[in-house]
Amino acid sequence: MTDDMKLDVDVAICGAGPVGMALAALMARRGIPGERIALVDAKSLGQAISDPRSIALAWGSRMLLEDVGAWPGISTSATPIHEIHVSRRGHLGRSLMDRSEHGVDALGYVARYGDVVDALARACERERVQVLRPVRVTSIIENTDTVVLHLDDGRTLNAKMAVQAEGGVFGEQQDKTQTRDYGQTAVIARVSTSAPIAHRAFERFTDEGPLALLPQDRPDGHQYALVWCVRPERAQQLLDLGAGDFLAQLGEAFGERLGSFTRVSERVAFPLGLNADPRVTGRTVAIGNAAQTLHPVAGQGLNLGLRDAAVLARLLARDLSPAALDRFTQERARDRGMVIRATDTMARVFAGTGPLQSLFGLTLAALDTVKPARTLLAELMMFGRR
């Protein structure tokens, strides 16, 4: 093998999605030369930027993106969330969280995935991070002092540390130690309504699962990103419906807070479950969706992954040894554990029927009158467990 087929780096990152690129940019900002960081991804940058999915970014994630200079490229198209309305279909009680109570410009933002990728790619380019794409990792061999990654284009990466930051959906990573099938499928689309409420997000729990509407003004005229969690057979029925029938059933499930639903984009669906196994060896570590794939309720998955990246970047910039990964596991345990438990509980307990659902409605009503409890919940969503 010729020398140009072998690359020596300090850190190799498998997965150039938002979490992987944020990690690379943060490490470079904290002192690891960009040339000593390699990002490997199977998709071309053009494919990633063209991804139309909508993602929710917490206030804390904005702060992280500002740190690497990526936020200006996202802010122009991101829609701020000023309020979050939480309710239970068919039961009294609701809670409303407002940015004015927390001294921030927004509780969070809704952005297009491709815009986030584009801004972070530019940040990595400024830091001279080595980006290898489109290329796949075919094998990873861990030795005492190095990790060797073989790529499908014939090249080899020798790294002091390897980070698995590739995403995934439930069903793709069944070897993990903590798994749960929620018996739900998420139907994803963009929708418009006759009476939108600017900058207000909705999380509505139904018998089948949560229904989220995230405000997002888009060039195509749609006003909300929809995540509707239902049973798998119901999801297929919703995909097969004509636009008018789909909008009518969505209106039945959500109610009339936004008037009537008037338009819907193309719909897609994916299965939902919990995969969690933040496995760490001497010189390899998993972060983001590679460590925990969560239910989308409350939109915490990406934000949890970005907090993984922030902590790991700080520790590896100080020490490229197994001790740094041990400290990473310890520092991330509380935040990861709390978010996993919270999303798992909401996905399981607040779907279904029975007297517990009435209790949930009363809990929402109580939450709306007890400011410290509401503040705690909002801060968990914005910053994680600190």
C-alpha positions in Angstrom: 0.0 0.0 0.0 1.4 3.4 -1.0 1.8 6.2 1.6 -1.0 8.2 0.0 -3.4 5.4 0.8 -2.6 5.6 4.5 -3.7 8.5 6.6 -2.6 9.2 10.2 -4.9 11.3 12.4 -5.6 11.9 16.0 -9.4 11.3 15.8 -11.5 9.5 13.2 -15.2 10.2 13.2 -17.6 7.8 11.4 -20.6 9.8 10.4 -20.7 13.4 9.0 -24.2 14.3 10.2 -24.8 17.2 12.5 -23.4 15.4 15.6 -20.2 14.2 13.9 -19.5 17.5 12.2 -20.2 19.4 15.4 -17.7 17.2 17.2 -15.0 17.8 14.6 -15.5 21.5 14.6 -15.5 21.7 18.4 -12.3 19.7 18.7 -10.6 21.9 16.2 -11.7 25.0 18.1 -10.4 23.5 21.3 -6.9 22.9 20.0 -6.7 19.6 18.0 -5.5 20.7 14.5 -8.1 20.2 11.9 -5.7 18.2 9.7 -5.5 15.7 12.5 -9.3 15.1 12.5 -11.0 12.9 9.8 -14.7 12.7 9.1 -15.9 9.7 7.1 -19.4 9.5 5.6 -21.1 7.3 3.0 -23.1 10.2 1.6 -21.9 13.0 -0.6 -22.2 16.5 0.9 -24.8 17.4 -1.8 -27.0 14.4 -0.8 -26.8 15.5 2.8 -27.6 19.2 2.1 -30.6 18.2 0.0 -32.2 16.3 2.9 -35.6 18.1 3.4 -36.3 16.8 6.9 -37.1 19.2 9.7 -35.3 19.1 13.0 -35.8 20.7 16.4 -32.8 22.6 17.9 -32.9 23.5 21.6 -31.6 26.8 22.9 -28.5 25.0 24.3 -27.9 23.6 20.8 -28.0 27.1 19.3 -25.3 28.1 21.8 -23.1 25.1 20.7 -23.6 26.0 17.0 -22.7 29.6 17.7 -19.5 28.4 19.4 -18.2 26.9 16.1 -19.6 29.7 13.9 -22.3 27.6 12.3 -25.4 29.4 13.7 -25.3 32.4 11.4 -25.8 30.0 8.4 -28.8 28.4 10.1 -30.5 31.4 11.8 -31.8 33.0 8.6 -34.0 30.0 7.8 -34.7 28.6 11.2 -38.1 29.3 12.8 -37.9 30.2 16.5 -40.3 28.5 19.0 -41.6 31.0 21.5 -44.2 28.8 23.1 -44.8 25.0 23.5 -48.4 23.9 24.1 -48.8 20.4 25.6 -52.2 18.6 25.8 -53.9 15.2 26.0 -56.6 14.5 23.4 -60.0 13.9 25.1 -59.0 15.0 28.5 -59.0 18.3 30.4 -55.8 20.1 31.2 -53.0 21.5 29.2 -49.6 23.3 29.8 -48.1 26.2 28.0 -44.4 27.0 28.2 -43.4 30.5 27.2 -39.9 31.9 26.4 -40.7 35.1 28.5 -40.4 33.0 31.7 -36.9 31.9 30.9 -35.1 35.0 29.7 -34.2 33.5 26.2 -35.0 34.6 22.7 -36.6 31.3 21.9 -37.2 27.9 23.6 -35.9 26.3 20.5 -35.8 26.4 16.7 -37.1 24.4 13.8 -34.6 24.1 11.0 -34.1 22.1 7.8 -31.7 19.3 8.3 -29.8 20.2 5.1 -29.3 23.8 6.3 -27.7 22.5 9.6 -25.4 20.2 7.6 -24.4 22.9 5.2 -23.5 25.4 8.0 -21.5 22.8 9.9 -19.7 21.6 6.7 -18.6 25.2 6.2 -17.4 25.3 9.9 -15.4 22.1 9.4 -13.9 23.5 6.1 -12.7 26.7 7.9 -11.0 24.5 10.5 -9.3 22.4 7.8 -10.9 19.1 9.0 -10.2 16.2 6.6 -13.5 15.0 5.1 -13.7 11.7 3.3 -16.9 11.2 1.4 -18.6 9.4 -0.1 -16.8 6.4 1.4 -17.7 3.6 3.8 -15.8 2.1 6.7 -15.5 -1.6 6.0 -13.7 -2.6 9.3 -12.4 -1.2 12.5 -9.5 -2.9 14.3 -8.6 -1.6 17.8 -5.1 -2.0 19.0 -3.5 -0.9 22.3 -2.4 2.5 21.0 -4.3 3.0 17.8 -7.5 2.2 15.9 -7.2 1.1 12.3 -10.2 1.9 10.0 -10.3 0.3 6.5 -12.3 2.2 3.9 -14.0 0.8 0.8 -11.9 3.0 -1.5 -8.8 1.1 -0.4 -7.5 3.7 2.0 -6.6 3.1 5.7 -7.0 5.5 8.6 -4.7 5.1 11.6 -6.2 7.0 14.5 -5.6 7.4 18.2 -9.4 7.5 18.8 -12.4 6.5 16.8 -15.9 7.9 17.3 -19.0 6.3 16.0 -21.5 9.1 15.2 -23.6 7.6 12.4 -27.3 7.9 12.8 -30.0 5.3 12.3 -33.6 4.5 13.0 -35.2 1.8 15.2 -34.6 -1.6 13.7 -31.1 -1.0 12.3 -29.2 -1.5 15.6 -30.8 -4.4 17.3 -27.5 -5.5 18.9 -27.8 -2.8 21.5 -28.3 -3.7 25.2 -31.4 -1.6 25.8 -34.1 -1.8 23.2 -37.8 -1.3 23.2 -40.4 -1.5 20.4 -43.1 1.0 21.1 -45.4 -0.5 18.5 -45.6 3.0 16.9 -44.7 4.4 13.5 -44.0 8.1 12.9 -45.7 9.7 9.9 -43.8 12.7 8.8 -45.0 15.6 6.5 -45.3 19.3 6.2 -48.8 20.8 6.6 -50.6 24.1 6.4 -53.6 25.4 8.5 -56.2 28.1 8.1 -55.4 29.8 11.4 -51.7 29.3 12.3 -50.3 30.6 15.6 -46.9 32.1 14.9 -44.0 30.5 16.8 -46.1 28.1 18.9 -45.2 24.4 18.9 -47.7 21.7 19.8 -47.3 18.3 21.5 -50.6 16.5 21.7 -50.8 13.1 23.2 -53.4 10.7 21.7 -54.4 7.1 22.3 -51.9 5.9 19.8 -49.0 8.2 20.5 -47.9 11.8 20.4 -48.7 14.2 17.6 -46.3 17.1 17.2 -46.6 20.3 15.1 -43.5 22.4 14.9 -43.8 25.9 13.4 -41.7 26.3 10.3 -42.3 28.9 7.6 -41.1 27.4 4.3 -40.8 28.6 0.7 -43.4 26.1 -0.3 -46.0 27.8 1.9 -46.3 25.0 4.5 -46.4 26.3 8.1 -45.8 23.3 10.3 -43.6 20.2 10.4 -45.7 17.3 11.4 -44.6 14.2 13.4 -47.7 11.9 14.0 -47.0 8.7 16.0 -49.6 6.0 15.4 -49.8 2.2 15.3 -48.0 0.6 12.2 -51.2 -0.5 10.5 -52.7 2.9 11.0 -49.6 4.6 9.6 -49.9 2.6 6.3 -53.6 3.6 6.1 -52.6 7.3 6.5 -49.9 7.0 3.8 -52.5 5.5 1.4 -55.1 8.2 1.9 -55.7 11.0 -0.5 -54.6 14.5 0.7 -58.2 15.6 1.7 -58.9 12.5 3.7 -55.5 12.6 5.4 -56.1 16.2 6.4 -59.6 15.4 7.7 -58.2 12.6 9.9 -55.4 14.9 11.1 -57.9 17.5 12.1 -59.9 14.9 14.0 -56.8 13.9 16.0 -55.5 17.3 16.7 -58.6 19.5 17.1 -59.4 23.0 16.0 -56.7 25.1 17.7 -55.2 26.0 14.4 -58.5 26.1 12.4 -58.6 23.5 9.6 -55.7 21.7 7.9 -55.5 22.9 4.3 -52.4 21.4 2.6 -50.0 18.5 3.1 -46.7 17.6 1.5 -45.6 14.1 0.5 -45.7 11.8 3.5 -43.1 9.3 4.8 -43.0 7.0 7.8 -40.5 5.2 9.9 -40.7 2.7 12.9 -40.2 4.0 16.4 -38.3 2.4 19.3 -35.6 2.8 21.8 -32.0 1.6 21.1 -29.5 2.6 23.8 -26.0 1.3 24.4 -23.4 4.1 24.8 -20.6 1.6 24.5 -17.1 2.6 25.1 -13.9 0.6 24.7 -10.3 1.7 25.2 -10.1 3.8 22.1 -13.6 3.8 20.6 -16.8 5.6 21.7 -20.3 6.1 20.4 -22.2 9.4 20.5 -25.5 10.7 19.2 -27.8 8.2 17.5 -25.0 5.7 17.5 -25.3 5.6 21.3 -29.0 6.2 21.7 -31.8 6.3 19.2 -34.8 7.8 21.0 -38.5 8.2 20.4 -39.1 11.7 18.8 -41.4 12.8 21.6 -40.2 16.2 22.9 -37.6 16.3 20.0 -34.6 15.5 22.3 -32.5 13.1 20.2 -30.3 15.5 18.2 -30.0 17.8 21.1 -28.8 15.0 23.3 -26.3 14.0 20.6 -24.9 17.6 20.3 -24.3 17.6 24.1 -22.4 14.4 23.7 -20.2 16.1 21.1 -19.6 19.1 23.3 -18.4 17.1 26.3 -16.3 14.7 24.2 -14.6 17.5 22.3 -13.6 19.2 25.5 -12.2 16.0 27.0 -10.3 14.8 23.9 -8.7 18.2 23.4 -7.1 17.7 26.8 -6.2 14.0 26.6 -6.2 11.5 23.7 -6.2 8.4 26.0 -8.7 5.8 27.3 -8.9 7.8 30.5 -10.7 10.6 28.5 -13.4 8.1 27.4 -13.9 6.9 30.9 -14.5 10.5 32.0 -16.8 11.0 29.1 -19.0 8.1 30.2 -19.2 9.4 33.7 -20.0 13.0 32.7 -22.7 12.0 30.3 -24.4 9.4 32.4 -26.9 11.7 34.2 -28.1 13.7 31.2 -28.3 10.6 29.0 -30.1 8.6 31.6 -32.7 11.3 32.4 -33.5 12.1 28.8 -33.8 8.4 27.9 -36.1 7.7 30.9 -38.2 10.8 30.2 -38.8 10.1 26.5 -39.4 6.4 27.1 -42.0 7.2 29.8 -43.8 9.7 27.7 -43.9 7.4 24.7 -45.2 4.4 26.7 -47.4 5.8 29.5 -49.1 8.7 27.8 -50.4 6.6 24.9 -53.4 4.4 25.4 -56.7 4.6 27.3 -57.8 4.4 30.9 -57.9 6.5 34.1 -54.1 7.2 33.9 -54.8 9.5 30.9 -57.2 11.6 32.9 -54.5 11.9 35.6 -52.0 13.0 32.9 -54.5 15.8 31.9 -54.7 16.9 35.5 -50.9 16.8 35.8 -50.6 19.2 32.8 -53.1 21.5 34.4 -51.1 21.5 37.7 -47.9 22.0 35.8 -49.4 25.1 34.2 -49.9 26.7 37.7 -46.7 25.6 39.4 -43.9 27.8 37.9 -40.9 26.0 39.4 -42.0 22.7 37.9 -42.7 24.3 34.5 -39.3 26.0 34.7 -37.5 22.7 35.5 -39.2 21.0 32.5 -38.4 23.8 30.1 -34.7 23.9 31.2 -34.4 20.2 30.7 -35.7 20.6 27.2 -33.4 23.6 26.5 -30.2 22.5 28.2 -30.5 18.8 29.3 -29.5 17.6 32.7 -26.9 19.9 34.1 
